[in-house]
Amino acid sequence: MKGNKAVRMMSAMILIALALTHFTGQMNLFAPTWLWLAAFVGFMAFQATFTGFCPASRMLGEGKKSGACCGN
């Protein structure tokens, strides 16, 4: 997944949308909500495009042989 520009853009859009909902007053991200799950997924996908480390593939047992993320 390292260098995957499409995943990088999609995860950035998730994080931007969450930030906009917080700063426009539609949702308080300081309160414990399910939006933190979306923030976690967006951040993990975003960092995986730079580092190549994908925690989801580690938990599912994929990518251990080659160190690649999500089957790549």
C-alpha positions as CSV (number, residue, x, y, z in Angstrom):
1,M,0.0,0.0,0.0
2,K,3.0,2.3,0.3
3,G,2.7,5.1,-2.2
4,N,-0.9,4.3,-3.1
5,K,-2.2,7.8,-4.0
6,A,-5.8,6.8,-4.2
7,V,-5.9,5.4,-0.7
8,R,-3.9,8.5,0.5
9,M,-6.5,10.8,-1.0
10,M,-9.5,8.8,0.4
11,S,-8.1,8.7,3.9
12,A,-7.2,12.4,3.8
13,M,-10.8,13.1,2.8
14,I,-12.1,11.1,5.8
15,L,-9.8,13.1,8.2
16,I,-10.7,16.4,6.6
17,A,-14.5,15.6,6.8
18,L,-14.1,14.8,10.5
19,A,-12.1,18.0,11.2
20,L,-14.8,20.0,9.3
21,T,-17.6,18.5,11.3
22,H,-15.8,19.4,14.5
23,F,-14.8,22.9,13.6
24,T,-18.2,23.9,12.2
25,G,-19.9,22.8,15.4
26,Q,-21.8,19.9,14.0
27,M,-20.2,17.4,16.2
28,N,-17.9,17.5,19.3
29,L,-15.0,15.2,18.6
30,F,-13.8,15.7,22.2
31,A,-16.8,13.6,23.3
32,P,-16.5,9.8,23.0
33,T,-18.4,9.0,19.8
34,W,-18.2,6.4,17.0
35,L,-16.6,9.1,14.9
36,W,-13.3,8.2,16.6
37,L,-13.5,4.8,14.8
38,A,-13.6,6.7,11.5
39,A,-10.7,8.9,12.6
40,F,-8.6,5.8,13.6
41,V,-9.3,4.1,10.3
42,G,-8.5,7.2,8.3
43,F,-5.3,7.8,10.1
44,M,-4.1,4.2,9.8
45,A,-4.8,4.1,6.1
46,F,-3.1,7.5,5.7
47,Q,0.1,6.4,7.5
48,A,0.1,3.1,5.7
49,T,0.5,4.9,2.4
50,F,3.8,6.5,3.7
51,T,5.2,3.7,5.8
52,G,3.8,0.5,4.2
53,F,2.9,-0.8,7.7
54,C,-0.8,-1.8,7.9
55,P,-2.0,-3.0,11.3
56,A,-5.2,-4.5,9.8
57,S,-3.2,-6.9,7.6
58,R,-1.1,-7.9,10.6
59,M,-4.2,-8.7,12.6
60,L,-5.7,-10.7,9.8
61,G,-2.4,-12.6,9.2
62,E,-1.8,-11.2,5.7
63,G,1.4,-9.6,4.5
64,K,3.7,-11.3,7.0
65,K,5.8,-13.0,4.4
66,S,6.7,-10.0,2.3
67,G,6.1,-7.2,4.8
68,A,3.7,-5.7,2.2
69,C,0.4,-4.2,3.2
70,C,-3.0,-5.5,2.1
71,G,-1.6,-8.1,-0.3
72,N,0.6,-5.8,-2.3
